[in-house]
Amino acid sequence: MQSREEIFSRLCDALVELFELDRDRITADADLYSDLEIDSIDAIDLIDHIKRETGRKLAAEDFRSVRTVQDVVEAVWRKQDAPA
């Protein structure tokens, strides 16, 4: 099981890789949509990337309430206990 810090680090790496974001912009409280300028298509790409990296699928329902980077970390962290 990964810690929240490990998930955050991997998520930062993914955001930099997928969306060419400056790592300094990525904080736990950064809003994905307004601060990081991620749109709904980007969010789908991020969900797909998380699934490939973790083997755990985040459903669209899981992502509906996600607004910040920390929200994504928490969603991934909760999925670790769920069956693959």
DSSP file (Angstrom, degrees, kcal/mol; ACC not computed):
  #  RESIDUE AA STRUCTURE BP1 BP2  ACC     N-H-->O    O-->H-N    N-H-->O    O-->H-N    TCO  KAPPA ALPHA  PHI   PSI    X-CA   Y-CA   Z-CA
    1    1 A M              0   0    0      0, 0.0     2,-0.2     0, 0.0    76,-0.0   0.000 360.0 360.0 360.0 131.5    0.0    0.0    0.0
    2    2 A Q        -     0   0    0      1,-0.1     2,-0.1    75,-0.1    78,-0.1  -0.567 360.0-121.1 -83.9 148.3    1.3    3.4   -1.0
    3    3 A S     >  -     0   0    0     -2,-0.2     4,-2.3     1,-0.1     5,-0.2  -0.382  28.2-107.7 -78.2 165.7    1.3    6.3    1.4
    4    4 A R  H  > S+     0   0    0      1,-0.2     4,-2.7     2,-0.2     5,-0.2   0.866 121.7  55.6 -61.0 -35.6   -0.5    9.5    0.6
    5    5 A E  H  > S+     0   0    0      2,-0.2     4,-2.3     1,-0.2    -1,-0.2   0.901 107.6  47.9 -65.4 -40.7    2.9   11.1    0.1
    6    6 A E  H  > S+     0   0    0      2,-0.2     4,-2.4     1,-0.2     5,-0.2   0.905 112.2  49.2 -65.9 -41.1    3.9    8.5   -2.5
    7    7 A I  H  X S+     0   0    0     -4,-2.3     4,-2.6     2,-0.2    -2,-0.2   0.926 110.5  51.1 -62.9 -44.2    0.6    8.9   -4.3
    8    8 A F  H  X S+     0   0    0     -4,-2.7     4,-2.6     1,-0.2    -2,-0.2   0.920 110.3  49.3 -59.0 -44.9    1.1   12.7   -4.4
    9    9 A S  H  X S+     0   0    0     -4,-2.3     4,-2.2     2,-0.2    -1,-0.2   0.922 113.1  45.6 -62.4 -45.4    4.6   12.3   -5.8
   10   10 A R  H  X S+     0   0    0     -4,-2.4     4,-2.2     1,-0.2    -1,-0.2   0.875 111.9  52.5 -66.5 -36.5    3.5    9.9   -8.5
   11   11 A L  H  X S+     0   0    0     -4,-2.6     4,-2.7     2,-0.2    -2,-0.2   0.910 107.9  51.0 -65.4 -41.7    0.5   12.1   -9.3
   12   12 A C  H  X S+     0   0    0     -4,-2.6     4,-2.4     1,-0.2     5,-0.2   0.929 109.5  50.8 -58.7 -45.5    2.8   15.2   -9.7
   13   13 A D  H  X S+     0   0    0     -4,-2.2     4,-2.6     1,-0.2    -1,-0.2   0.913 111.1  48.7 -58.1 -43.4    5.0   13.2  -12.0
   14   14 A A  H  X S+     0   0    0     -4,-2.2     4,-3.4     2,-0.2     5,-0.4   0.912 110.0  50.6 -64.8 -43.2    1.9   12.2  -14.1
   15   15 A L  H  X S+     0   0    0     -4,-2.7     4,-1.8     1,-0.2     6,-1.0   0.885 113.3  46.0 -63.9 -38.4    0.6   15.8  -14.2
   16   16 A V  H  X S+     0   0    0     -4,-2.4     4,-1.3     4,-0.2    -2,-0.2   0.936 118.3  42.6 -66.5 -46.6    4.0   17.0  -15.4
   17   17 A E  H  < S+     0   0    0     -4,-2.6    -2,-0.2    -5,-0.2    -3,-0.2   0.938 121.7  37.2 -66.6 -48.9    4.3   14.2  -18.0
   18   18 A L  H  < S+     0   0    0     -4,-3.4    -3,-0.2    -5,-0.2    -2,-0.2   0.878 133.3  21.1 -74.3 -39.1    0.8   14.3  -19.3
   19   19 A F  H  < S-     0   0    0     -4,-1.8    -1,-0.2    -5,-0.4    -2,-0.2   0.313  95.0-122.8-119.8   7.2    0.1   18.0  -19.3
   20   20 A E     <  +     0   0    0     -4,-1.3    -4,-0.2     1,-0.2     2,-0.2   0.861  51.0 168.9  53.4  40.8    3.5   19.6  -19.3
   21   21 A L        -     0   0    0     -6,-1.0     2,-0.5     1,-0.1    -1,-0.2  -0.534  43.6-107.1 -82.3 149.9    2.8   21.5  -16.1
   22   22 A D    >>  -     0   0    0     -2,-0.2     3,-2.2     1,-0.1     4,-0.5  -0.668  26.5-136.3 -73.1 124.2    5.4   23.3  -14.1
   23   23 A R  G >4 S+     0   0    0     -2,-0.5     3,-1.2     1,-0.3    -1,-0.1   0.795 101.2  65.8 -56.6 -29.9    6.0   21.1  -11.0
   24   24 A D  G 34 S+     0   0    0      1,-0.3    -1,-0.3     3,-0.0    -2,-0.0   0.746  95.9  57.7 -65.1 -22.5    6.0   24.2   -8.8
   25   25 A R  G <4 S+     0   0    0     -3,-2.2     2,-0.9     1,-0.1    -1,-0.3   0.682  87.0  90.4 -78.4 -18.2    2.4   24.9   -9.7
   26   26 A I    <<  +     0   0    0     -3,-1.2     2,-0.3    -4,-0.5    -1,-0.1  -0.706  51.4 151.9 -91.0 106.1    1.3   21.5   -8.4
   27   27 A T    >   -     0   0    0     -2,-0.9     3,-1.4     1,-0.1    42,-0.4  -0.830  58.1-104.3-124.0 165.7    0.4   21.7   -4.7
   28   28 A A  T 3  S+     0   0    0     -2,-0.3    42,-2.6     1,-0.3    43,-0.3   0.861 122.1  43.2 -58.6 -36.7   -2.1   19.6   -2.7
   29   29 A D  T 3  S+     0   0    0     40,-0.2    -1,-0.3    39,-0.1     2,-0.2   0.357  83.3 124.8 -95.1   7.4   -4.6   22.4   -2.7
   30   30 A A    <   -     0   0    0     -3,-1.4    39,-1.7     1,-0.1     2,-0.4  -0.497  64.2-125.2 -67.1 129.9   -4.2   23.3   -6.3
   31   31 A D  B  >> -A   68   0A   0     -2,-0.2     5,-2.0    37,-0.2     4,-1.0  -0.638  11.6-143.9 -76.5 127.2   -7.6   23.2   -8.1
   32   32 A L  T  45S+     0   0    0     35,-3.2     6,-2.6    -2,-0.4    -1,-0.2   0.877  94.5  36.3 -59.3 -38.8   -7.3   20.9  -11.1
   33   33 A Y  T  45S+     0   0    0     34,-0.5     4,-0.2     4,-0.2    -1,-0.2   0.915 128.7  25.6 -88.6 -45.8   -9.6   23.0  -13.3
   34   34 A S  T  45S+     0   0    0      3,-0.1    -2,-0.1     2,-0.1    -1,-0.1   0.890 130.7  34.2 -89.5 -40.0   -8.9   26.6  -12.4
   35   35 A D  T  <5S+     0   0    0     -4,-1.0    -3,-0.2     1,-0.1    -2,-0.1   0.896 132.3  28.0 -81.4 -41.3   -5.3   26.5  -11.1
   36   36 A L  S   <S-     0   0    0     -5,-2.0    -3,-0.2     2,-0.1    -4,-0.1   0.491  98.0-131.5-101.6  -4.9   -3.9   23.8  -13.3
   37   37 A E        +     0   0    0     -6,-0.3     2,-0.5     1,-0.2    -4,-0.2   0.856  45.5 161.3  58.8  40.8   -6.2   24.4  -16.3
   38   38 A I        -     0   0    0     -6,-2.6    -1,-0.2    -7,-0.1     2,-0.1  -0.799  22.2-156.9 -90.5 131.0   -7.2   20.7  -16.7
   39   39 A D     >  -     0   0    0     -2,-0.5     4,-2.2     1,-0.0     5,-0.2  -0.387  35.3 -89.5-100.2-177.1  -10.3   20.2  -18.7
   40   40 A S  H  > S+     0   0    0      1,-0.2     4,-1.6     2,-0.2     5,-0.1   0.845 126.9  51.3 -65.1 -34.4  -12.7   17.2  -18.8
   41   41 A I  H  > S+     0   0    0      2,-0.2     4,-2.0     1,-0.2    -1,-0.2   0.914 110.1  50.1 -66.9 -42.2  -10.8   15.4  -21.6
   42   42 A D  H  > S+     0   0    0      1,-0.2     4,-2.5     2,-0.2    -2,-0.2   0.885 106.4  56.1 -60.9 -38.8   -7.6   15.9  -19.6
   43   43 A A  H  X S+     0   0    0     -4,-2.2     4,-2.5     1,-0.2    -1,-0.2   0.886 106.0  50.5 -62.1 -38.4   -9.4   14.4  -16.5
   44   44 A I  H  X S+     0   0    0     -4,-1.6     4,-2.4     2,-0.2    -1,-0.2   0.911 109.8  50.4 -65.1 -42.4  -10.2   11.3  -18.5
   45   45 A D  H  X S+     0   0    0     -4,-2.0     4,-2.3     1,-0.2    -2,-0.2   0.899 110.7  49.9 -60.5 -40.5   -6.6   11.0  -19.6
   46   46 A L  H  X S+     0   0    0     -4,-2.5     4,-2.6     2,-0.2    -2,-0.2   0.914 109.3  50.5 -65.6 -43.5   -5.6   11.3  -16.0
   47   47 A I  H  X S+     0   0    0     -4,-2.5     4,-2.2     1,-0.2    11,-0.3   0.920 111.6  48.9 -59.2 -44.4   -8.0    8.6  -14.8
   48   48 A D  H  X S+     0   0    0     -4,-2.4     4,-2.2     1,-0.2    -2,-0.2   0.902 110.7  50.2 -63.5 -41.3   -6.7    6.3  -17.5
   49   49 A H  H  X S+     0   0    0     -4,-2.3     4,-2.4     2,-0.2    -2,-0.2   0.913 109.2  51.4 -63.2 -43.2   -3.1    7.0  -16.5
   50   50 A I  H  X S+     0   0    0     -4,-2.6     4,-2.7     1,-0.2     6,-0.5   0.907 109.1  51.3 -60.6 -42.0   -3.9    6.3  -12.8
   51   51 A K  H  X S+     0   0    0     -4,-2.2     4,-2.5     1,-0.2    -1,-0.2   0.926 111.2  46.8 -62.5 -44.4   -5.5    3.0  -13.9
   52   52 A R  H  < S+     0   0    0     -4,-2.2    -1,-0.2     1,-0.2    -2,-0.2   0.885 117.2  44.1 -64.2 -38.3   -2.4    2.0  -15.9
   53   53 A E  H  < S+     0   0    0     -4,-2.4    -2,-0.2    -5,-0.2    -1,-0.2   0.856 128.6  23.5 -75.8 -36.1   -0.1    3.0  -13.0
   54   54 A T  H  < S-     0   0    0     -4,-2.7    -3,-0.2     2,-0.2    -2,-0.2   0.646  91.0-127.2-107.6 -18.3   -2.0    1.4  -10.1
   55   55 A G  S  < S+     0   0    0     -4,-2.5     2,-0.4    -5,-0.4    -4,-0.2   0.531  77.0 113.3  77.5   4.7   -4.1   -1.3  -11.6
   56   56 A R        -     0   0    0     -6,-0.5     2,-0.5    -5,-0.1    -1,-0.3  -0.929  63.0-136.5-113.9 132.4   -7.1    0.3   -9.9
   57   57 A K        -     0   0    0     -2,-0.4     2,-0.7    -3,-0.1    -9,-0.1  -0.748   6.1-154.0 -91.4 127.7   -9.9    2.0  -11.9
   58   58 A L        -     0   0    0     -2,-0.5    -7,-0.1   -11,-0.3     2,-0.1  -0.897  22.0-141.2 -93.5 118.0  -11.2    5.3  -10.8
   59   59 A A    >>  -     0   0    0     -2,-0.7     4,-1.2     1,-0.1     3,-0.6  -0.355  23.0-109.3 -75.3 159.7  -14.8    5.5  -12.1
   60   60 A A  H 3> S+     0   0    0      1,-0.3     4,-0.9     2,-0.2     3,-0.4   0.859 121.7  58.9 -56.3 -35.0  -16.2    8.8  -13.4
   61   61 A E  H 3> S+     0   0    0      1,-0.2     4,-0.6     2,-0.2     3,-0.5   0.874 101.7  53.8 -62.6 -36.6  -18.3    8.8  -10.2
   62   62 A D  H <4 S+     0   0    0     -3,-0.6    -1,-0.2     1,-0.2     3,-0.2   0.809 111.2  46.4 -65.2 -28.8  -15.2    8.8   -8.1
   63   63 A F  H >< S+     0   0    0     -4,-1.2     3,-0.8    -3,-0.4    -1,-0.2   0.575  89.4  84.0 -92.8 -11.1  -13.9   11.8  -10.0
   64   64 A R  H 3< S+     0   0    0     -4,-0.9    -1,-0.2    -3,-0.5    -2,-0.1   0.873  97.4  39.8 -62.0 -37.3  -17.1   13.9   -9.9
   65   65 A S  T 3< S+     0   0    0     -4,-0.6     2,-0.4    -3,-0.2    -1,-0.3   0.480  91.3 111.8 -91.1  -1.9  -16.3   15.3   -6.5
   66   66 A V    <   +     0   0    0     -3,-0.8     3,-0.1     1,-0.2    -3,-0.0  -0.575  23.8 145.2 -76.3 127.2  -12.6   15.7   -7.2
   67   67 A R        +     0   0    0     -2,-0.4   -35,-3.2     1,-0.2   -34,-0.5   0.591  57.9  44.8-126.9 -36.1  -11.5   19.4   -7.4
   68   68 A T  B  > S-A   31   0A   0    -37,-0.3     4,-1.5   -36,-0.1   -37,-0.2  -0.638  83.2-109.7-112.2 167.6   -8.0   19.5   -6.0
   69   69 A V  H  > S+     0   0    0    -39,-1.7     4,-2.2   -42,-0.4     3,-0.2   0.902 121.1  55.5 -59.1 -41.3   -4.8   17.5   -6.3
   70   70 A Q  H  > S+     0   0    0    -42,-2.6     4,-2.6     1,-0.2    -1,-0.2   0.860 101.3  57.7 -62.1 -35.4   -5.4   16.3   -2.7
   71   71 A D  H  > S+     0   0    0    -43,-0.3     4,-2.2     2,-0.2    -1,-0.2   0.900 107.1  48.1 -60.1 -40.4   -8.9   15.1   -3.7
   72   72 A V  H  X S+     0   0    0     -4,-1.5     4,-2.6     2,-0.2     5,-0.3   0.926 109.8  52.3 -65.2 -44.6   -7.2   12.9   -6.4
   73   73 A V  H  X S+     0   0    0     -4,-2.2     4,-2.7     1,-0.2    -2,-0.2   0.933 111.2  47.1 -56.0 -47.6   -4.7   11.6   -3.8
   74   74 A E  H  X S+     0   0    0     -4,-2.6     4,-2.5     1,-0.2    -1,-0.2   0.897 110.7  51.7 -63.9 -40.9   -7.5   10.6   -1.4
   75   75 A A  H  X S+     0   0    0     -4,-2.2     4,-1.4     2,-0.2    -1,-0.2   0.913 113.8  43.8 -63.0 -43.0   -9.5    8.9   -4.2
   76   76 A V  H  X S+     0   0    0     -4,-2.6     4,-0.8     2,-0.2    -2,-0.2   0.907 112.2  53.3 -67.6 -41.8   -6.5    6.8   -5.2
   77   77 A W  H >< S+     0   0    0     -4,-2.7     3,-0.8    -5,-0.3     4,-0.4   0.909 108.6  49.5 -60.4 -43.4   -5.7    6.1   -1.6
   78   78 A R  H >< S+     0   0    0     -4,-2.5     3,-0.9     1,-0.2     4,-0.4   0.846 106.1  57.7 -64.3 -33.6   -9.2    4.8   -0.9
   79   79 A K  H >< S+     0   0    0     -4,-1.4     3,-0.8     1,-0.2    -1,-0.2   0.677  85.7  79.8 -72.8 -17.0   -9.1    2.6   -4.0
   80   80 A Q  T << S+     0   0    0     -4,-0.8    -1,-0.2    -3,-0.8    -2,-0.2   0.833  95.0  46.1 -61.0 -31.7   -6.0    0.7   -2.8
   81   81 A D  T <  S+     0   0    0     -3,-0.9    -1,-0.3    -4,-0.4    -2,-0.2   0.646  95.5  94.3 -84.8 -14.8   -8.1   -1.4   -0.4
   82   82 A A  S <  S-     0   0    0     -3,-0.8     2,-0.0    -4,-0.4    -3,-0.0  -0.458  90.2 -97.2 -77.0 148.8  -10.7   -2.2   -3.1
   83   83 A P              0   0    0      0, 0.0    -1,-0.1     0, 0.0    -2,-0.1  -0.368 360.0 360.0 -62.0 144.5  -10.3   -5.3   -5.2
   84   84 A A              0   0    0    -28,-0.1   -27,-0.1    -4,-0.1    -2,-0.0   0.478 360.0 360.0 -68.6 360.0   -8.6   -4.8   -8.5
